[in-house]
Amino acid sequence: MTDGVAIGAVAGRPLRIVITDPHLKGGGQVRYVIELARNLVARGHHITVGCKTDSVLADMARDAGANVYNRLQYRGGARPAAWWHDIRALQDFVRSERPDVLHANGSQDHWVSALANQLMGHPVCMVRSRHNTYVVNENWPNRKLNLAWTDYQIAVCKAVFDLRAPRPVFDATRMCVIHNGVNPEKFRPDAAARARVRSEFGYDDSHAVVGIAARLADAKGHRLLFEAAAQLMPDFPGLRLLVLGQGVLEHSLKQRARELGIGDITHFAGFRNDIGDCMQAFDIGVQPSIDCEASSFSVMEQMATGKPIVTSDHGGTKEIVRDGIDGYVVPQGTVGPLADALRKLVADQAVRAAMGASARQRVSDEFTLDLLAQRTLDAYGRALAIHAARKRKVA
C-alpha cells in the first residue's frame, strides 16, 4: 500500500487513538508512549493513554496533554478474574469513546485490547509496537493474536523487524520499522551545563570523560566497558568513567571497578534528574549492550549533544550510529575491539569533534520526535486501510 493512500486514510479529521502500556514504572517503553502521545496531541489528535491504576504513566500522560484511562489491572498470568475485568473495562471505554485505533505496546495490554476488540466484532483498528528482541513463541494463540486479531505492527528498529517478520506468527506485509526519536534542541551542546557538571565531578580539560547512561544491568555491558577502560588507563592517565543510572548491579559493578584498578577513575552518579546536563559532560558516549537493545533514546540524546558513540552491534543501535562516521560499532560481547575504538577517540580530540558533529546531524536528520509522530501517523493510515479492507472481506 502506498504512502499516499495511507496518508489519505487519516486526512480530514483528528484521530481518536488509545495508546496502552502495562508498566508501573518508567523506562524506554514508557517514554515512547509519552513522547508519542505528546506529539500526537500537539498535532491535534485525541489521545488517551490506557494504563494501570497506579502507573507513573497516568500523571505523565496528563502532563503531555493526553487523557487517561487507568481502570486497568494488566496483571498477566493465570488470573481469569483480572483478565475479564480488563476486557470488560476496555469494552466499556471503546463503546463510550469510539476510538479509531487501539495501539498496544506490551504483551498484557496487547492481549487485553485484542480480546476485548475481537469479542465486540473487531470494530477498532488494532496496532502493536514491538520494542524488544525477546523471542515470541510460535504457538496457535500467538498466531491468532498477531495474524487474525492485529491489523498492523510497528518494530522500533530493523533488528526487531528482522527477528519478527520471517516467523509464521507474523505477516511482514503488515509491519514497518519506525525508530524512536528525541528533541535535538533540548539536547543541543551546552557549554555552561558541561562546565557545571564537569566541575561537580572534578573533571578539567585534561580529562577525557567516557560516559554510559543506562540502567545497571547485565544487558547493558558495563563490565565490558570497565575491562576496556582498564586496558586504556596505563596509556591515558586523564581517562575518566562517568556512569549514569541505577540498578541491581550497582554493588557488584563498583566491586568490579575496584578489582580492575579503575575504581578511582570511575564515578557512579546514580539516578539524576538532570541527566541531559550530565551527558553534556561526556567526551565519548558508550553503549556496549549485549541483550535487549532496540532503539535507544539514550544513544540518540548523547548524539544530539554532539558526542561520538561507541556501541556494540547488538540490536538496533548499529542502525543509529554509522561506523566510522558518528563513532564506532564493535562486535557485542568483546573487550578488545571496544578498547581499540575508545583508544582512537580518547587519543584524538579532533576526531571526537568531527564524529560528534556528524552524530548530532544524524539525529537531527533521522531521529526526531516530529519524525516519530509523522511516521506513526503514516503507519496508522496503513493500518486503518488494512482494517477496513479486512472488515469488507468478512462482510
C-alpha positions, 0 to 999 in steps of 0.5 A, spaced: 500 500 500 502 506 498 504 512 502 499 516 499 493 512 500 495 511 507 496 518 508 489 519 505 486 514 510 487 519 516 486 526 512 480 530 514 479 529 521 483 528 528 484 521 530 481 518 536 487 513 538 488 509 545 495 508 546 496 502 552 502 500 556 502 495 562 508 498 566 508 501 573 514 504 572 518 508 567 523 506 562 524 506 554 517 503 553 514 508 557 517 514 554 515 512 547 508 512 549 509 519 552 513 522 547 508 519 542 502 521 545 505 528 546 506 529 539 500 526 537 496 531 541 500 537 539 498 535 532 491 535 534 489 528 535 485 525 541 489 521 545 488 517 551 493 513 554 490 506 557 494 504 563 494 501 570 491 504 576 497 506 579 502 507 573 507 513 573 504 513 566 497 516 568 500 523 571 505 523 565 500 522 560 496 528 563 502 532 563 503 531 555 496 533 554 493 526 553 487 523 557 487 517 561 484 511 562 487 507 568 481 502 570 486 497 568 489 491 572 494 488 566 496 483 571 498 477 566 498 470 568 493 465 570 488 470 573 481 469 569 478 474 574 483 480 572 483 478 565 475 479 564 475 485 568 480 488 563 476 486 557 470 488 560 473 495 562 476 496 555 469 494 552 466 499 556 471 505 554 471 503 546 463 503 546 463 510 550 469 513 546 469 510 539 476 510 538 479 509 531 485 505 533 487 501 539 495 501 539 498 496 544 505 496 546 506 490 551 504 483 551 498 484 557 495 490 554 496 487 547 492 481 549 487 485 553 485 490 547 485 484 542 480 480 546 476 485 548 476 488 540 475 481 537 469 479 542 465 486 540 466 484 532 473 487 531 470 494 530 477 498 532 483 498 528 488 494 532 496 496 532 502 493 536 509 496 537 514 491 538 520 494 542 524 488 544 528 482 541 525 477 546 523 471 542 515 470 541 513 463 541 510 460 535 504 457 538 496 457 535 494 463 540 500 467 538 498 466 531 491 468 532 493 474 536 498 477 531 495 474 524 487 474 525 486 479 531 492 485 529 491 489 523 498 492 523 505 492 527 510 497 528 518 494 530 522 500 533 528 498 529 530 493 523 533 488 528 526 487 531 523 487 524 528 482 522 527 477 528 519 478 527 517 478 520 520 471 517 516 467 523 509 464 521 506 468 527 507 474 523 505 477 516 511 482 514 506 485 509 503 488 515 509 491 519 514 497 518 520 499 522 519 506 525 525 508 530 524 512 536 526 519 536 528 525 541 528 533 541 535 535 538 534 542 541 533 540 548 539 536 547 543 541 543 551 542 546 551 546 552 557 549 554 555 552 561 551 545 563 558 541 561 562 546 565 557 545 571 557 538 571 564 537 569 566 541 575 561 537 580 565 531 578 572 534 578 573 533 571 578 539 567 580 539 560 585 534 561 580 529 562 577 525 557 570 523 560 567 516 557 560 516 559 554 510 559 547 512 561 543 506 562 540 502 567 545 497 571 544 491 568 547 485 565 544 487 558 547 493 558 555 491 558 558 495 563 563 490 565 565 490 558 566 497 558 570 497 565 575 491 562 576 496 556 577 502 560 582 498 564 586 496 558 586 504 556 588 507 563 596 505 563 596 509 556 591 515 558 592 517 565 586 523 564 581 517 562 575 518 566 568 513 567 562 517 568 556 512 569 549 514 569 543 510 572 541 505 577 540 498 578 541 491 581 548 491 579 550 497 582 554 493 588 557 488 584 559 493 578 563 498 583 566 491 586 568 490 579 571 497 578 575 496 584 578 489 582 580 492 575 584 498 578 579 503 575 575 504 581 578 511 582 577 513 575 570 511 575 564 515 578 557 512 579 552 518 579 546 514 580 539 516 578 539 524 576 534 528 574 538 532 570 541 527 566 541 531 559 546 536 563 550 530 565 551 527 558 553 534 556 559 532 560 561 526 556 567 526 551 565 519 548 558 516 549 558 508 550 553 503 549 556 496 549 549 492 550 549 485 549 541 483 550 535 487 549 537 493 545 532 496 540 532 503 539 535 507 544 533 514 546 539 514 550 544 513 544 540 518 540 540 524 546 548 523 547 548 524 539 544 530 539 549 533 544 554 532 539 558 526 542 561 520 538 558 513 540 561 507 541 556 501 541 556 494 540 552 491 534 547 488 538 540 490 536 538 496 533 543 501 535 548 499 529 542 502 525 543 509 529 550 510 529 554 509 522 561 506 523 566 510 522 562 516 521 558 518 528 563 513 532 564 506 532 560 499 532 564 493 535 562 486 535 557 485 542 560 481 547 568 483 546 573 487 550 578 488 545 575 491 539 571 496 544 578 498 547 581 499 540 575 504 538 575 508 545 583 508 544 582 512 537 577 517 540 580 518 547 587 519 543 584 524 538 580 530 540 579 532 533 576 526 531 571 526 537 569 533 534 568 531 527 564 524 529 560 528 534 558 533 529 556 528 524 552 524 530 548 530 532 546 531 524 544 524 524 539 525 529 537 531 527 536 528 520 533 521 522 531 521 529 526 526 531 520 526 535 516 530 529 519 524 525 516 519 530 509 522 530 509 523 522 511 516 521 506 513 526 501 517 523 503 514 516 503 507 519 496 508 522 493 510 515 496 503 513 493 500 518 486 503 518 486 501 510 488 494 512 482 494 517 477 496 513 479 492 507 479 486 512 472 488 515 469 488 507 472 481 506 468 478 512 462 482 510 
